[in-house]
Amino acid sequence: MLRVGVLVSGGGTNLQAILDAIDQGVLTNTNIVTVVSNRKKAYGLERARKYGIETHCIRPIDFESREAFNDALRDYFLEKEVDLIVLAGYLVVLGEQFIRAFPYKILNIHPALIPAFCGNGYYGLKVHEAALDRGVKLTGATVHFVDEGTDTGPIVLQAAIPVLADDTPESLQKRVMEQVEWKILPQAIGLIALNKIKIIDGHVKIDVT
């Protein structure tokens, strides 16, 4: 059973997609053991509590340095013996010492087709604003492992949708979430839970057998 810890900052819609996939039997061999937020009132924590999942708040502001915060976050997940950490709308930049403690065990979803519209400064609506400003015809989302760069880790899954002529950043964000993010994030976790993923020469190889 894959032991998963989830990091959230806000409403937790991607967390809910994972929970729904488990409920529906689409995502198997997976147990969310804890949900952690940097905000005490993040609704993602309430979603977790409704499922009887342990929650915890670890905030950078409560520590005298960012290093101390990252150490506390690392120690918490090590204590929980998680096999995978999922960033589900987590808006805190993780330190290198945290990332190094969990090599190829931190999963993130980015609301664009990496390497397009990613890296420093590309988050939330800014991603979709940039896509519309560039006039792309397709956009989507990418699930990738987290490394010490920004959106530079090995790509696990991607999926695309067309950009519509009347799209706004808000409408595009909504469609990317509902049609792509909420599907490929549980799929990626499922591949890991079933040991279908290997990292070879810095690239993800998926066992399709």
MDTraj code that builds the backbone (N, CA, C; nanometers):
import mdtraj as md
import numpy as np

residues = "MET LEU ARG VAL GLY VAL LEU VAL SER GLY GLY GLY THR ASN LEU GLN ALA ILE LEU ASP ALA ILE ASP GLN GLY VAL LEU THR ASN THR ASN ILE VAL THR VAL VAL SER ASN ARG LYS LYS ALA TYR GLY LEU GLU ARG ALA ARG LYS TYR GLY ILE GLU THR HIS CYS ILE ARG PRO ILE ASP PHE GLU SER ARG GLU ALA PHE ASN ASP ALA LEU ARG ASP TYR PHE LEU GLU LYS GLU VAL ASP LEU ILE VAL LEU ALA GLY TYR LEU VAL VAL LEU GLY GLU GLN PHE ILE ARG ALA PHE PRO TYR LYS ILE LEU ASN ILE HIS PRO ALA LEU ILE PRO ALA PHE CYS GLY ASN GLY TYR TYR GLY LEU LYS VAL HIS GLU ALA ALA LEU ASP ARG GLY VAL LYS LEU THR GLY ALA THR VAL HIS PHE VAL ASP GLU GLY THR ASP THR GLY PRO ILE VAL LEU GLN ALA ALA ILE PRO VAL LEU ALA ASP ASP THR PRO GLU SER LEU GLN LYS ARG VAL MET GLU GLN VAL GLU TRP LYS ILE LEU PRO GLN ALA ILE GLY LEU ILE ALA LEU ASN LYS ILE LYS ILE ILE ASP GLY HIS VAL LYS ILE ASP VAL THR".split()
xyz = np.array([
    [0.0840, -0.1200, 0.0000],
    [0.0000, 0.0000, 0.0000],
    [0.0873, 0.1248, 0.0000],
    [0.0669, 0.2118, -0.0977],
    [0.1433, 0.3348, -0.1086],
    [0.0945, 0.4348, -0.0038],
    [0.1868, 0.4777, 0.0814],
    [0.1543, 0.5755, 0.1849],
    [0.1824, 0.7159, 0.1309],
    [0.0752, 0.7960, 0.1198],
    [0.0835, 0.9260, 0.0549],
    [0.0611, 1.0382, 0.1552],
    [0.1458, 1.1382, 0.1490],
    [0.1236, 1.2634, 0.2199],
    [0.0940, 1.3718, 0.1183],
    [-0.0016, 1.4579, 0.1486],
    [-0.0436, 1.5609, 0.0535],
    [-0.0203, 1.6989, 0.1147],
    [0.0327, 1.7901, 0.0347],
    [0.0521, 1.9288, 0.0749],
    [-0.0473, 2.0178, 0.0005],
    [-0.1206, 2.1000, 0.0747],
    [-0.2189, 2.1903, 0.0153],
    [-0.2023, 2.3299, 0.0741],
    [-0.2497, 2.4290, -0.0008],
    [-0.2504, 2.5660, 0.0506],
    [-0.3891, 2.6274, 0.0511],
    [-0.4788, 2.5735, -0.0311],
    [-0.6092, 2.6356, -0.0450],
    [-0.7244, 2.5379, -0.0376],
    [-0.8100, 2.5426, -0.1413],
    [-0.9341, 2.4668, -0.1390],
    [-0.9198, 2.3166, -0.1495],
    [-0.8096, 2.2711, -0.2045],
    [-0.7861, 2.1270, -0.2101],
    [-0.8670, 2.0524, -0.3138],
    [-0.8930, 2.1153, -0.4289],
    [-0.9720, 2.0461, -0.5313],
    [-0.8946, 1.9280, -0.5906],
    [-0.7631, 1.9418, -0.6052],
    [-0.6850, 1.8283, -0.6544],
    [-0.6807, 1.7164, -0.5506],
    [-0.6761, 1.7530, -0.4240],
    [-0.6876, 1.6525, -0.3176],
    [-0.8202, 1.5795, -0.3300],
    [-0.9276, 1.6539, -0.3534],
    [-1.0588, 1.5911, -0.3667],
    [-1.0630, 1.4961, -0.4851],
    [-0.9958, 1.5322, -0.5928],
    [-0.9908, 1.4436, -0.7101],
    [-0.9230, 1.3120, -0.6744],
    [-0.8188, 1.3185, -0.5926],
    [-0.7511, 1.1965, -0.5490],
    [-0.8430, 1.1135, -0.4601],
    [-0.9093, 1.1788, -0.3668],
    [-1.0018, 1.1092, -0.2770],
    [-1.1161, 1.0446, -0.3551],
    [-1.1685, 1.1164, -0.4535],
    [-1.2768, 1.0617, -0.5362],
    [-1.2286, 0.9391, -0.6139],
    [-1.1071, 0.9462, -0.6664],
    [-1.0541, 0.8335, -0.7426],
    [-1.0369, 0.7102, -0.6542],
    [-0.9973, 0.7309, -0.5284],
    [-0.9870, 0.6193, -0.4350],
    [-1.1252, 0.5626, -0.4061],
    [-1.2219, 0.6514, -0.3805],
    [-1.3591, 0.6075, -0.3515],
    [-1.4185, 0.5274, -0.4671],
    [-1.3886, 0.5690, -0.5880],
    [-1.4471, 0.5054, -0.7068],
    [-1.3718, 0.3801, -0.7495],
    [-1.2638, 0.3486, -0.6807],
    [-1.1864, 0.2306, -0.7156],
    [-1.0967, 0.2497, -0.8361],
    [-1.0853, 0.3737, -0.8837],
    [-0.9984, 0.4029, -0.9971],
    [-0.8530, 0.4057, -0.9519],
    [-0.8303, 0.4563, -0.8323],
    [-0.6972, 0.4625, -0.7728],
    [-0.6897, 0.3591, -0.6616],
    [-0.6054, 0.2600, -0.6796],
    [-0.5982, 0.1488, -0.5848],
    [-0.4602, 0.1442, -0.5193],
    [-0.4510, 0.0605, -0.4172],
    [-0.3240, 0.0378, -0.3469],
    [-0.2647, 0.1676, -0.2934],
    [-0.3518, 0.2614, -0.2558],
    [-0.3081, 0.3946, -0.2132],
    [-0.3816, 0.4363, -0.0877],
    [-0.3065, 0.4888, 0.0084],
    [-0.3646, 0.5370, 0.1333],
    [-0.3075, 0.6749, 0.1650],
    [-0.3941, 0.7751, 0.1726],
    [-0.3503, 0.9086, 0.2142],
    [-0.3415, 0.9086, 0.3659],
    [-0.2203, 0.9215, 0.4180],
    [-0.2008, 0.9100, 0.5629],
    [-0.2004, 1.0450, 0.6320],
    [-0.1738, 1.1529, 0.5585],
    [-0.1747, 1.2857, 0.6203],
    [-0.1890, 1.3928, 0.5135],
    [-0.2522, 1.5037, 0.5516],
    [-0.2616, 1.6215, 0.4664],
    [-0.2083, 1.7401, 0.5468],
    [-0.1138, 1.8110, 0.4876],
    [-0.0450, 1.9197, 0.5560],
    [-0.0649, 2.0496, 0.4782],
    [-0.0835, 2.1590, 0.5514],
    [-0.0986, 2.2888, 0.4875],
    [-0.0133, 2.3936, 0.5572],
    [0.0171, 2.4987, 0.4842],
    [0.0832, 2.6150, 0.5420],
    [-0.0181, 2.7189, 0.5886],
    [-0.1475, 2.6859, 0.5774],
    [-0.2540, 2.7773, 0.6198],
    [-0.3519, 2.7018, 0.7087],
    [-0.3747, 2.7565, 0.8271],
    [-0.4617, 2.6883, 0.9231],
    [-0.6041, 2.6730, 0.8723],
    [-0.6494, 2.7697, 0.7929],
    [-0.7883, 2.7680, 0.7482],
    [-0.8037, 2.7175, 0.6052],
    [-0.7033, 2.6540, 0.5530],
    [-0.7140, 2.5985, 0.4176],
    [-0.8267, 2.4959, 0.4129],
    [-0.9156, 2.5099, 0.3172],
    [-1.0296, 2.4185, 0.3105],
    [-0.9855, 2.2762, 0.2757],
    [-0.8687, 2.2633, 0.2162],
    [-0.8171, 2.1300, 0.1889],
    [-0.8032, 2.0476, 0.3155],
    [-0.7712, 2.1123, 0.4278],
    [-0.7627, 2.0404, 0.5553],
    [-0.8996, 1.9885, 0.5971],
    [-1.0024, 2.0695, 0.5744],
    [-1.1381, 2.0266, 0.6095],
    [-1.1813, 1.9087, 0.5225],
    [-1.1460, 1.9114, 0.3969],
    [-1.1771, 1.7969, 0.3095],
    [-1.1155, 1.6691, 0.3665],
    [-0.9912, 1.6793, 0.4108],
    [-0.9221, 1.5622, 0.4652],
    [-0.9901, 1.5132, 0.5922],
    [-1.0283, 1.6043, 0.6797],
    [-1.0912, 1.5652, 0.8066],
    [-1.2218, 1.4908, 0.7826],
    [-1.2938, 1.5280, 0.6782],
    [-1.4200, 1.4598, 0.6480],
    [-1.3968, 1.3125, 0.6139],
    [-1.2754, 1.2798, 0.5721],
    [-1.2408, 1.1414, 0.5395],
    [-1.1647, 1.0741, 0.6533],
    [-1.1547, 1.1431, 0.7645],
    [-1.0840, 1.0854, 0.8785],
    [-0.9331, 1.0823, 0.8621],
    [-0.8817, 1.1682, 0.7750],
    [-0.7379, 1.1727, 0.7495],
    [-0.6723, 1.2714, 0.8454],
    [-0.5600, 1.2335, 0.8990],
    [-0.4868, 1.3217, 0.9897],
    [-0.4409, 1.4475, 0.9166],
    [-0.4557, 1.5623, 0.9805],
    [-0.4131, 1.6886, 0.9209],
    [-0.3138, 1.7589, 1.0124],
    [-0.2364, 1.8460, 0.9522],
    [-0.1357, 1.9191, 1.0289],
    [-0.1063, 2.0500, 0.9571],
    [-0.0754, 2.1542, 1.0336],
    [-0.0388, 2.2838, 0.9770],
    [0.1060, 2.3146, 1.0143],
    [0.1892, 2.3322, 0.9137],
    [0.3286, 2.3697, 0.9343],
    [0.3534, 2.4948, 0.8504],
    [0.3735, 2.6081, 0.9181],
    [0.3824, 2.7363, 0.8501],
    [0.5242, 2.7938, 0.8565],
    [0.5741, 2.8466, 0.7468],
    [0.7060, 2.9098, 0.7503],
    [0.7158, 3.0200, 0.8553],
    [0.6057, 3.0929, 0.8748],
    [0.6065, 3.2058, 0.9670],
    [0.6335, 3.1637, 1.1116],
    [0.6105, 3.0385, 1.1428],
    [0.6296, 2.9902, 1.2796],
    [0.7741, 2.9497, 1.3102],
    [0.8633, 2.9667, 1.2138],
    [1.0022, 2.9254, 1.2318],
    [1.0948, 3.0452, 1.2109],
    [1.2084, 3.0403, 1.2745],
    [1.3001, 3.1544, 1.2683],
    [1.3750, 3.1618, 1.1363],
    [1.3708, 3.0560, 1.0589],
    [1.4345, 3.0581, 0.9273],
    [1.3619, 2.9624, 0.8340],
    [1.3819, 2.9828, 0.7046],
    [1.3218, 2.8937, 0.6065],
    [1.3840, 2.7544, 0.6160],
    [1.5101, 2.7485, 0.6529],
    [1.5763, 2.6191, 0.6696],
    [1.5112, 2.5396, 0.7827],
    [1.4801, 2.6074, 0.8922],
    [1.4158, 2.5399, 1.0049],
    [1.2765, 2.4902, 0.9663],
    [1.2060, 2.5686, 0.8862],
    [1.0744, 2.5255, 0.8366],
    [1.0865, 2.4001, 0.7522],
    [1.1792, 2.3997, 0.6584],
    [1.1961, 2.2837, 0.5715],
    [1.2395, 2.1606, 0.6499],
    [1.3214, 2.1814, 0.7520],
    [1.3630, 2.0695, 0.8360],
    [1.2432, 2.0106, 0.9103],
    [1.1560, 2.0973, 0.9600],
    [1.0380, 2.0503, 1.0331],
    [0.9426, 1.9746, 0.9408],
    [0.9262, 2.0254, 0.8204],
    [0.8400, 1.9595, 0.7224],
    [0.8977, 1.8236, 0.6844],
    [1.0271, 1.8211, 0.6610],
    [1.0948, 1.6945, 0.6292],
    [1.0787, 1.5930, 0.7413],
    [1.1042, 1.6366, 0.8634],
    [1.0973, 1.5452, 0.9769],
    [0.9565, 1.4915, 0.9971],
    [0.8570, 1.5749, 0.9706],
    [0.7179, 1.5300, 0.9865],
    [0.6864, 1.4168, 0.8883],
    [0.7227, 1.4347, 0.7617],
    [0.6915, 1.3315, 0.6633],
    [0.7752, 1.2058, 0.6846],
    [0.8974, 1.2221, 0.7324],
    [0.9776, 1.1043, 0.7657],
    [0.9131, 1.0273, 0.8810],
    [0.8614, 1.0997, 0.9787],
    [0.7937, 1.0352, 1.0915],
    [0.6714, 0.9573, 1.0456],
    [0.6015, 1.0111, 0.9462],
    [0.4802, 0.9459, 0.8945],
    [0.5122, 0.8334, 0.7972],
    [0.6398, 0.8168, 0.7654],
    [0.6859, 0.7089, 0.6770],
    [0.6114, 0.7082, 0.5434],
    [0.6031, 0.8252, 0.4832],
    [0.5335, 0.8342, 0.3546],
    [0.6228, 0.7812, 0.2428],
    [0.5592, 0.7215, 0.1431],
    [0.6284, 0.6745, 0.0238],
    [0.6273, 0.7793, -0.0868],
    [0.5293, 0.8700, -0.0798],
    [0.5115, 0.9707, -0.1845],
    [0.4506, 1.0953, -0.1227],
    [0.5020, 1.2115, -0.1643],
    [0.4453, 1.3403, -0.1251],
    [0.3861, 1.4055, -0.2483],
    [0.2600, 1.4466, -0.2400],
    [0.1905, 1.5060, -0.3543],
    [0.1631, 1.6531, -0.3252],
    [0.2103, 1.7402, -0.4139],
    [0.1804, 1.8826, -0.4032],
    [0.0499, 1.9079, -0.4778],
    [-0.0541, 1.9378, -0.4017],
    [-0.1878, 1.9560, -0.4597],
    [-0.2317, 2.1001, -0.4368],
    [-0.1747, 2.1906, -0.5169],
    [-0.2040, 2.3314, -0.4963],
    [-0.1293, 2.3871, -0.3770],
    [-0.0014, 2.3539, -0.3664],
    [0.0817, 2.3998, -0.2542],
    [0.1648, 2.5175, -0.3022],
    [0.1542, 2.6315, -0.2339],
    [0.2111, 2.7558, -0.2830],
    [0.3383, 2.7985, -0.2115],
    [0.4021, 2.7072, -0.1423],
    [0.5282, 2.7363, -0.0750],
    [0.6421, 2.6701, -0.1528],
    [0.7479, 2.7449, -0.1766],
    [0.8644, 2.6886, -0.2441],
    [0.9416, 2.6014, -0.1455],
    [0.9613, 2.4771, -0.1820],
    [1.0302, 2.3834, -0.0948],
    [1.1814, 2.3993, -0.1078],
    [1.2510, 2.3882, 0.0064],
    [1.3957, 2.4030, 0.0072],
    [1.4672, 2.2800, -0.0442],
    [1.5911, 2.3002, -0.0841],
    [1.6688, 2.1896, -0.1404],
    [1.6876, 2.0768, -0.0400],
    [1.7026, 2.1125, 0.0887],
    [1.7250, 2.0062, 0.1872],
    [1.6015, 1.9175, 0.2025],
    [1.4839, 1.9743, 0.1812],
    [1.3619, 1.8943, 0.1845],
    [1.3546, 1.8042, 0.0616],
    [1.3777, 1.8614, -0.0548],
    [1.3677, 1.7855, -0.1800],
    [1.4685, 1.6711, -0.1830],
    [1.5893, 1.6970, -0.1352],
    [1.6923, 1.5931, -0.1364],
    [1.6585, 1.4761, -0.0446],
    [1.5752, 1.5012, 0.0547],
    [1.5366, 1.3945, 0.1476],
    [1.4385, 1.2961, 0.0846],
    [1.3746, 1.3375, -0.0270],
    [1.2724, 1.2534, -0.0900],
    [1.2954, 1.2470, -0.2412],
    [1.4071, 1.1886, -0.2847],
    [1.4360, 1.1841, -0.4284],
    [1.3333, 1.1020, -0.5054],
    [1.2760, 1.1648, -0.6081],
    [1.1734, 1.1023, -0.6916],
    [1.0549, 1.0520, -0.6080],
    [1.0292, 1.1204, -0.4999],
    [0.9148, 1.0857, -0.4143],
    [0.8234, 1.2055, -0.3902],
    [0.8456, 1.3138, -0.4648],
    [0.7605, 1.4326, -0.4555],
    [0.6992, 1.4556, -0.5929],
    [0.5670, 1.4616, -0.5966],
    [0.4935, 1.4735, -0.7225],
    [0.4201, 1.6075, -0.7247],
    [0.4277, 1.6755, -0.8382],
    [0.3591, 1.8038, -0.8535],
    [0.2777, 1.8034, -0.9822],
    [0.1721, 1.8857, -0.9832],
    [0.0973, 1.9055, -1.1070],
    [0.1045, 2.0524, -1.1438],
    [0.1406, 2.0769, -1.2701],
    [0.1548, 2.2140, -1.3205],
    [0.0509, 2.2357, -1.4304],
    [-0.0197, 2.3495, -1.4282],
    [-0.1312, 2.3714, -1.5217],
    [-0.0892, 2.4204, -1.6598],
    [0.0098, 2.3545, -1.7174],
    [0.0527, 2.3833, -1.8548],
    [0.1297, 2.2626, -1.9054],
    [0.1588, 2.2651, -2.0337],
    [0.2344, 2.1568, -2.0946],
    [0.3821, 2.1918, -2.0870],
    [0.4463, 2.1497, -1.9798],
    [0.5894, 2.1754, -1.9620],
    [0.6654, 2.1239, -2.0847],
    [0.7586, 2.1997, -2.1433],
    [0.8256, 2.3176, -2.0879],
    [0.7607, 2.4509, -2.1186],
    [0.6386, 2.4541, -2.1691],
    [0.5722, 2.5817, -2.1936],
    [0.5175, 2.6395, -2.0630],
    [0.5319, 2.7686, -2.0469],
    [0.4683, 2.8436, -1.9377],
    [0.4948, 2.7813, -1.8005],
    [0.6209, 2.7606, -1.7720],
    [0.6587, 2.7032, -1.6440],
    [0.7828, 2.7745, -1.5919],
    [0.8234, 2.7407, -1.4719],
    [0.9395, 2.8033, -1.4111],
    [0.8991, 2.9156, -1.3180],
    [0.9948, 2.9958, -1.2799],
    [0.9705, 3.1021, -1.1830],
    [0.8638, 3.1998, -1.2318],
    [0.7674, 3.2265, -1.1459],
    [0.6633, 3.3236, -1.1765],
    [0.5401, 3.2676, -1.2431],
    [0.5471, 3.1424, -1.2875],
    [0.4316, 3.0816, -1.3540],
    [0.3540, 2.9952, -1.2560],
    [0.2457, 3.0504, -1.2048],
    [0.1582, 2.9762, -1.1144],
    [0.0184, 3.0364, -1.1225],
    [-0.0819, 2.9558, -1.0838],
    [-0.2193, 3.0053, -1.0814],
    [-0.2648, 3.0607, -1.2152],
    [-0.3381, 3.1699, -1.2080],
    [-0.3922, 3.2312, -1.3289],
    [-0.2836, 3.2839, -1.4225],
    [-0.1657, 3.3140, -1.3692],
    [-0.0587, 3.3679, -1.4530],
    [-0.0219, 3.2713, -1.5660],
    [-0.0325, 3.1422, -1.5389],
    [-0.0021, 3.0423, -1.6417],
    [-0.1004, 3.0548, -1.7577],
    [-0.2276, 3.0656, -1.7247],
    [-0.3310, 3.0698, -1.8284],
    [-0.3329, 3.2051, -1.9001],
    [-0.3013, 3.3112, -1.8286],
    [-0.2876, 3.4419, -1.8931],
    [-0.1756, 3.4380, -1.9974],
    [-0.0652, 3.3750, -1.9611],
    [0.0484, 3.3656, -2.0545],
    [0.0127, 3.2811, -2.1766],
    [-0.0613, 3.1726, -2.1547],
    [-0.1014, 3.0874, -2.2668],
    [-0.1914, 3.1635, -2.3646],
    [-0.2850, 3.2393, -2.3100],
    [-0.3747, 3.3169, -2.3959],
    [-0.2996, 3.4299, -2.4651],
    [-0.2089, 3.4947, -2.3950],
    [-0.1310, 3.6030, -2.4558],
    [-0.0462, 3.5511, -2.5720],
    [0.0028, 3.4294, -2.5595],
    [0.0871, 3.3709, -2.6649],
    [0.0036, 3.3190, -2.7815],
    [-0.1241, 3.2951, -2.7558],
    [-0.2114, 3.2481, -2.8625],
    [-0.1980, 3.1011, -2.8942],
    [-0.1607, 3.0207, -2.7949],
    [-0.1475, 2.8767, -2.8208],
    [-0.2838, 2.8156, -2.8510],
    [-0.2842, 2.7088, -2.9261],
    [-0.4084, 2.6412, -2.9643],
    [-0.4394, 2.5232, -2.8733],
    [-0.3357, 2.4739, -2.8051],
    [-0.3526, 2.3648, -2.7093],
    [-0.2838, 2.4022, -2.5789],
    [-0.3445, 2.3633, -2.4687],
    [-0.2804, 2.3746, -2.3393],
    [-0.3201, 2.2518, -2.2591],
    [-0.2806, 2.2463, -2.1339],
    [-0.3150, 2.1282, -2.0550],
    [-0.2475, 2.1313, -1.9209],
    [-0.2024, 2.0151, -1.8760],
    [-0.1363, 2.0048, -1.7462],
    [-0.0304, 1.8960, -1.7518],
    [0.0625, 1.9046, -1.6588],
    [0.1756, 1.8123, -1.6518],
    [0.1937, 1.7646, -1.5087],
    [0.2033, 1.6345, -1.4905],
    [0.2436, 1.5786, -1.3617],
    [0.3913, 1.5446, -1.3723],
    [0.4686, 1.5927, -1.2752],
    [0.6130, 1.5678, -1.2805],
    [0.6688, 1.5482, -1.1401],
    [0.7821, 1.4816, -1.1342],
    [0.8539, 1.4715, -1.0085],
    [0.9231, 1.6039, -0.9803],
    [0.9361, 1.6355, -0.8543],
    [0.9994, 1.7607, -0.8135],
    [1.1481, 1.7383, -0.7911],
    [1.2279, 1.8238, -0.8546],
    [1.3704, 1.8247, -0.8261],
    [1.4073, 1.9624, -0.7732],
    [1.5341, 1.9968, -0.7741],
    [1.5769, 2.1213, -0.7120],
    [1.5542, 2.2438, -0.8002],
    [1.5108, 2.2233, -0.9232],
    [1.4746, 2.3357, -1.0084],
    [1.3268, 2.3673, -0.9940],
    [1.2782, 2.4581, -1.0770],
    [1.1360, 2.4938, -1.0756],
    [1.0693, 2.4344, -1.1990],
    [0.9867, 2.3342, -1.1778],
    [0.9163, 2.2649, -1.2868],
    [1.0137, 2.1955, -1.3819],
    [1.1253, 2.1482, -1.3291],
    [1.2269, 2.0867, -1.4147],
    [1.2423, 1.9366, -1.3939],
    [1.1674, 1.8776, -1.3013],
    [1.1808, 1.7354, -1.2738],
    [1.1223, 1.6484, -1.3836],
    [1.1529, 1.5189, -1.3809],
    [1.1045, 1.4263, -1.4844],
    [0.9525, 1.4266, -1.4981],
    [0.9072, 1.4322, -1.6220],
    [0.7637, 1.4359, -1.6511],
    [0.7056, 1.2953, -1.6442],
    [0.5932, 1.2824, -1.5732],
    [0.5246, 1.1542, -1.5597],
    [0.4114, 1.1431, -1.6611],
    [0.3202, 1.2385, -1.6602],
    [0.2056, 1.2374, -1.7512],
    [0.1745, 1.3790, -1.7981],
    [0.1222, 1.3883, -1.9187],
    [0.0687, 1.5133, -1.9713],
    [-0.0606, 1.4844, -2.0465],
    [-0.1485, 1.5839, -2.0491],
    [-0.2694, 1.5743, -2.1312],
    [-0.3063, 1.7151, -2.1755],
    [-0.3699, 1.7242, -2.2922],
    [-0.3984, 1.8540, -2.3529],
    [-0.5460, 1.8711, -2.3835],
    [-0.5880, 1.9977, -2.3871],
    [-0.7215, 2.0349, -2.4338],
    [-0.7067, 2.1542, -2.5283],
    [-0.8035, 2.1758, -2.6172],
    [-0.7950, 2.2927, -2.7051],
    [-0.8255, 2.4214, -2.6299],
    [-0.7615, 2.5284, -2.6721],
    [-0.7943, 2.6618, -2.6215],
    [-0.9063, 2.7167, -2.7087],
    [-1.0129, 2.7625, -2.6459],
    [-1.1288, 2.8118, -2.7193],
    [-1.1172, 2.9617, -2.7478],
    [-1.1833, 3.0042, -2.8544],
    [-1.1721, 3.1440, -2.8979],
    [-1.2198, 3.2417, -2.7914],
    [-1.3181, 3.1999, -2.7114],
    [-1.3734, 3.2912, -2.6113],
    [-1.3194, 3.2647, -2.4708],
    [-1.2123, 3.1888, -2.4595],
    [-1.1562, 3.1585, -2.3288],
    [-1.1038, 3.2837, -2.2594],
    [-1.1259, 3.2891, -2.1306],
    [-1.0611, 3.3853, -2.0422],
    [-0.9634, 3.3069, -1.9556],
    [-0.8724, 3.3737, -1.8856],
    [-0.7852, 3.2992, -1.7947],
    [-0.8632, 3.2149, -1.6946],
    [-0.9759, 3.2688, -1.6479],
    [-1.0568, 3.1966, -1.5492],
    [-1.1250, 3.0742, -1.6093],
    [-1.1808, 3.0890, -1.7292],
    [-1.2490, 2.9755, -1.7908],
    [-1.1489, 2.8679, -1.8321],
    [-1.0323, 2.9118, -1.8776],
    [-0.9295, 2.8152, -1.9168],
    [-0.8766, 2.7409, -1.7947],
    [-0.8558, 2.8123, -1.6868],
    [-0.8118, 2.7482, -1.5625],
    [-0.9117, 2.6418, -1.5182],
    [-1.0394, 2.6748, -1.5244],
    [-1.1443, 2.5824, -1.4813],
    [-1.1459, 2.4568, -1.5676],
    [-1.1347, 2.4732, -1.6998],
    [-1.1391, 2.3567, -1.7879],
    [-1.0142, 2.2711, -1.7743],
    [-0.8985, 2.3335, -1.7565],
    [-0.7759, 2.2564, -1.7363],
    [-0.7853, 2.1745, -1.6084],
    [-0.8371, 2.2350, -1.5030],
    [-0.8525, 2.1610, -1.3775],
    [-0.9474, 2.0431, -1.3947],
    [-1.0671, 2.0714, -1.4439],
    [-1.1723, 1.9702, -1.4482],
    [-1.1442, 1.8611, -1.5506],
    [-1.0894, 1.8981, -1.6661],
    [-1.0728, 1.8014, -1.7746],
    [-0.9357, 1.7339, -1.7771],
    [-0.8385, 1.7956, -1.7110],
    [-0.7029, 1.7402, -1.7178],
    [-0.6464, 1.7109, -1.5792],
    [-0.6304, 1.8144, -1.4962],
    [-0.5624, 1.7965, -1.3678],
    [-0.6274, 1.6884, -1.2821],
    [-0.7588, 1.6937, -1.2711],
    [-0.8289, 1.6003, -1.1825],
    [-0.8249, 1.4570, -1.2336],
    [-0.7822, 1.4382, -1.3568],
    [-0.7706, 1.3034, -1.4131],
    [-0.6270, 1.2505, -1.4065],
    [-0.5318, 1.3329, -1.4520],
    [-0.3960, 1.2778, -1.4651],
    [-0.3216, 1.2715, -1.3327],
    [-0.3593, 1.3526, -1.2336],
    [-0.2909, 1.3423, -1.1045],
    [-0.3198, 1.2083, -1.0367],
    [-0.4467, 1.1667, -1.0240],
    [-0.4717, 1.0326, -0.9698],
    [-0.4101, 0.9214, -1.0554],
    [-0.4104, 0.9394, -1.1883],
    [-0.3504, 0.8385, -1.2759],
    [-0.2010, 0.8212, -1.2459],
    [-0.1320, 0.9322, -1.2268],
    [0.0112, 0.9267, -1.1995],
    [0.0385, 0.8590, -1.0658],
    [-0.0409, 0.8931, -0.9651],
    [-0.0248, 0.8288, -0.8345],
    [-0.0494, 0.6790, -0.8476],
    [-0.1482, 0.6418, -0.9261],
    [-0.1797, 0.5010, -0.9462],
    [-0.0661, 0.4244, -1.0112],
    [0.0007, 0.4874, -1.1072],
    [0.1156, 0.4227, -1.1714],
    [0.2266, 0.3968, -1.0707],
    [0.2479, 0.4928, -0.9823],
    [0.3506, 0.4764, -0.8790],
    [0.3090, 0.3678, -0.7805],
    [0.1817, 0.3685, -0.7418],
    [0.1321, 0.2692, -0.6458],
    [0.1460, 0.1272, -0.6987],
    [0.1369, 0.1126, -0.8297],
    [0.1459, -0.0199, -0.8920],
    [0.2860, -0.0508, -0.9432],
    [0.3832, 0.0327, -0.9039],
    [0.5237, 0.0120, -0.9435],
    [0.5415, 0.0074, -1.0954],
    [0.4687, 0.0947, -1.1631],
    [0.4751, 0.0989, -1.3094],
    [0.5735, 0.2040, -1.3622],
    [0.6412, 0.2744, -1.2710],
    [0.7280, 0.3840, -1.3130],
    [0.8724, 0.3585, -1.2726],
    [0.9619, 0.3845, -1.3671],
    [1.1049, 0.3816, -1.3396],
    [1.1675, 0.5100, -1.3927],
    [1.2732, 0.5570, -1.3268],
    [1.3476, 0.6723, -1.3749],
    [1.4761, 0.6210, -1.4389],
    [1.4913, 0.6446, -1.5689],
    [1.6095, 0.5999, -1.6426],
    [1.6700, 0.7205, -1.7142],
    [1.7935, 0.7521, -1.6795],
    [1.8644, 0.8658, -1.7400],
    [1.7838, 0.9954, -1.7266],
    [1.7197, 1.0109, -1.6104],
    [1.6461, 1.1338, -1.5840],
    [1.5114, 1.1437, -1.6509],
    [1.4642, 1.0345, -1.7112],
    [1.3336, 1.0335, -1.7766],
    [1.2465, 0.9239, -1.7161],
    [1.1165, 0.9490, -1.7159],
    [1.0210, 0.8525, -1.6653],
    [0.9898, 0.7487, -1.7729],
    [1.0021, 0.6237, -1.7378],
    [0.9618, 0.5138, -1.8248],
    [0.8451, 0.4427, -1.7596],
    [0.7367, 0.4268, -1.8335],
    [0.6147, 0.3651, -1.7805],
    [0.6011, 0.2237, -1.8331],
    [0.5829, 0.1314, -1.7417],
    [0.5611, -0.0088, -1.7766],
    [0.4149, -0.0246, -1.8191],
    [0.3920, -0.0544, -1.9452],
    [0.2565, -0.0625, -1.9973],
    [0.2023, -0.2047, -1.9960],
    [0.2765, -0.2993, -1.9432],
    [0.2301, -0.4381, -1.9407],
    [0.1307, -0.4582, -1.8274],
])
top = md.Topology()
chain = top.add_chain()
for i, resn in enumerate(residues, 1):
    res = top.add_residue(resn, chain, resSeq=i)
    for name in ("N", "CA", "C"):
        top.add_atom(name, md.element.get_by_symbol(name[0]), res)
traj = md.Trajectory(xyz[None], top)
